[in-house]
Amino acid sequence: MINDMILLENQNVITCSVDKSILIRNIESRKTIKTIENAHDDTIYGIDYDKKNDIIFSCSKDNSIKLFK
């Protein structure tokens, strides 16, 4: 189950889910561009994206906030 999703300007989408993963997918091709498996130790509740610095922020049920570049 997807918990949060961000649509990027380049037709990509970033998602996070209960399986502790973050995925970047292309909307048009429906292909996964990047997978960050086990990004957290528990369900990921939310994500945000800083396009200026190309950083993904995530927060989880494990009480942590992480950054991914």
DRENPA-3360 file (N, C-alpha, C; in nm, 2 decimals, always signed):
BEGIN
1 = MINDMILL = +0.08/-0.12/+0.00/+0.00/+0.00/+0.00/+0.09/+0.12/+0.00 ~ +0.06/+0.22/-0.09/+0.13/+0.34/-0.10/+0.08/+0.44/+0.01 ~ +0.16/+0.50/+0.08/+0.12/+0.60/+0.19/+0.14/+0.74/+0.14 ~ +0.23/+0.77/+0.05/+0.25/+0.91/+0.01/+0.31/+0.90/-0.13 ~ +0.28/+1.01/-0.21/+0.33/+1.02/-0.34/+0.36/+1.16/-0.38 ~ +0.47/+1.18/-0.46/+0.50/+1.32/-0.51/+0.52/+1.31/-0.66 ~ +0.45/+1.40/-0.73/+0.47/+1.41/-0.87/+0.58/+1.51/-0.90 ~ +0.68/+1.47/-0.98/+0.79/+1.55/-1.02/+0.76/+1.62/-1.15;
9 = ENQNVITC = +0.83/+1.72/-1.19/+0.81/+1.79/-1.31/+0.85/+1.71/-1.43 ~ +0.94/+1.61/-1.42/+0.99/+1.53/-1.53/+0.91/+1.41/-1.56 ~ +0.79/+1.41/-1.52/+0.70/+1.29/-1.54/+0.73/+1.17/-1.46 ~ +0.81/+1.19/-1.35/+0.84/+1.08/-1.26/+0.76/+1.10/-1.13 ~ +0.74/+1.00/-1.06/+0.67/+1.00/-0.93/+0.75/+0.93/-0.83 ~ +0.75/+0.98/-0.70/+0.82/+0.92/-0.59/+0.71/+0.87/-0.50 ~ +0.72/+0.74/-0.46/+0.62/+0.68/-0.37/+0.69/+0.62/-0.25 ~ +0.62/+0.61/-0.14/+0.67/+0.54/-0.02/+0.55/+0.45/+0.03;
17 = SVDKSILI = +0.59/+0.34/+0.10/+0.48/+0.24/+0.13/+0.51/+0.17/+0.26 ~ +0.41/+0.08/+0.29/+0.42/+0.00/+0.42/+0.53/-0.10/+0.41 ~ +0.58/-0.13/+0.29/+0.69/-0.23/+0.28/+0.83/-0.17/+0.31 ~ +0.83/-0.04/+0.36/+0.96/+0.03/+0.40/+1.04/+0.07/+0.28 ~ +0.98/+0.08/+0.16/+1.06/+0.11/+0.04/+1.02/+0.25/-0.02 ~ +1.11/+0.31/-0.09/+1.08/+0.43/-0.16/+1.11/+0.40/-0.31 ~ +1.02/+0.43/-0.40/+1.04/+0.41/-0.54/+1.02/+0.53/-0.62 ~ +1.11/+0.54/-0.73/+1.09/+0.65/-0.83/+1.05/+0.58/-0.95;
25 = RNIESRKT = +0.94/+0.62/-1.01/+0.89/+0.56/-1.13/+0.85/+0.66/-1.24 ~ +0.86/+0.62/-1.36/+0.82/+0.71/-1.47/+0.68/+0.68/-1.50 ~ +0.60/+0.79/-1.51/+0.46/+0.77/-1.53/+0.42/+0.72/-1.67 ~ +0.49/+0.77/-1.77/+0.47/+0.73/-1.91/+0.50/+0.59/-1.93 ~ +0.62/+0.55/-1.90/+0.67/+0.41/-1.93/+0.63/+0.31/-1.82 ~ +0.59/+0.36/-1.71/+0.55/+0.28/-1.59/+0.66/+0.19/-1.54 ~ +0.79/+0.23/-1.57/+0.90/+0.16/-1.53/+0.96/+0.22/-1.40 ~ +1.01/+0.13/-1.32/+1.08/+0.18/-1.19/+1.22/+0.22/-1.23;
33 = IKTIENAH = +1.25/+0.35/-1.19/+1.38/+0.41/-1.22/+1.48/+0.37/-1.11 ~ +1.43/+0.38/-0.98/+1.52/+0.36/-0.87/+1.43/+0.30/-0.75 ~ +1.49/+0.21/-0.68/+1.42/+0.15/-0.56/+1.52/+0.16/-0.44 ~ +1.47/+0.22/-0.33/+1.54/+0.22/-0.21/+1.47/+0.12/-0.12 ~ +1.52/+0.00/-0.11/+1.46/-0.10/-0.02/+1.50/-0.08/+0.12 ~ +1.41/-0.12/+0.21/+1.44/-0.11/+0.35/+1.49/+0.03/+0.39 ~ +1.43/+0.13/+0.34/+1.48/+0.27/+0.36/+1.46/+0.30/+0.51 ~ +1.37/+0.24/+0.58/+1.34/+0.25/+0.72/+1.32/+0.12/+0.78;
41 = DDTIYGID = +1.31/+0.11/+0.92/+1.29/-0.01/+0.99/+1.14/-0.04/+1.01 ~ +1.06/+0.05/+0.97/+0.91/+0.03/+0.98/+0.84/+0.11/+0.87 ~ +0.71/+0.10/+0.86/+0.63/+0.17/+0.76/+0.67/+0.32/+0.74 ~ +0.68/+0.36/+0.61/+0.72/+0.50/+0.58/+0.58/+0.57/+0.56 ~ +0.56/+0.67/+0.64/+0.44/+0.75/+0.64/+0.44/+0.86/+0.53 ~ +0.55/+0.93/+0.52/+0.55/+1.04/+0.43/+0.68/+1.07/+0.36 ~ +0.68/+1.14/+0.25/+0.80/+1.18/+0.18/+0.78/+1.32/+0.13 ~ +0.90/+1.39/+0.11/+0.90/+1.52/+0.05/+1.02/+1.52/-0.04;
49 = YDKKNDII = +1.03/+1.62/-0.13/+1.14/+1.63/-0.22/+1.19/+1.77/-0.24 ~ +1.32/+1.79/-0.22/+1.38/+1.92/-0.24/+1.45/+1.92/-0.38 ~ +1.38/+1.98/-0.48/+1.44/+1.97/-0.61/+1.56/+2.05/-0.63 ~ +1.58/+2.16/-0.56/+1.70/+2.24/-0.57/+1.83/+2.16/-0.53 ~ +1.82/+2.07/-0.43/+1.93/+1.99/-0.38/+1.92/+1.84/-0.42 ~ +1.81/+1.81/-0.49/+1.78/+1.67/-0.53/+1.79/+1.57/-0.41 ~ +1.71/+1.60/-0.31/+1.71/+1.52/-0.19/+1.57/+1.47/-0.16 ~ +1.55/+1.35/-0.13/+1.42/+1.29/-0.08/+1.43/+1.28/+0.07;
57 = FSCSKDNS = +1.33/+1.33/+0.14/+1.31/+1.33/+0.28/+1.20/+1.22/+0.31 ~ +1.22/+1.14/+0.41/+1.11/+1.05/+0.45/+1.10/+1.04/+0.60 ~ +0.98/+1.01/+0.64/+0.95/+0.99/+0.78/+0.88/+0.86/+0.80 ~ +0.90/+0.80/+0.92/+0.86/+0.66/+0.93/+0.80/+0.63/+1.07 ~ +0.73/+0.52/+1.08/+0.67/+0.48/+1.21/+0.79/+0.44/+1.31 ~ +0.91/+0.42/+1.26/+1.02/+0.39/+1.34/+1.08/+0.52/+1.41 ~ +1.00/+0.63/+1.40/+1.04/+0.76/+1.46/+1.16/+0.82/+1.41 ~ +1.19/+0.80/+1.28/+1.31/+0.86/+1.22/+1.27/+0.94/+1.10;
65 = IKLFK = +1.36/+1.03/+1.06/+1.35/+1.11/+0.94/+1.48/+1.09/+0.87 ~ +1.48/+1.05/+0.74/+1.60/+1.02/+0.67/+1.60/+1.10/+0.54 ~ +1.72/+1.12/+0.49/+1.75/+1.19/+0.37/+1.81/+1.10/+0.27 ~ +1.77/+1.11/+0.14/+1.83/+1.02/+0.03/+1.86/+1.11/-0.08 ~ +1.98/+1.09/-0.14/+2.02/+1.17/-0.26/+2.03/+1.08/-0.38;
% end
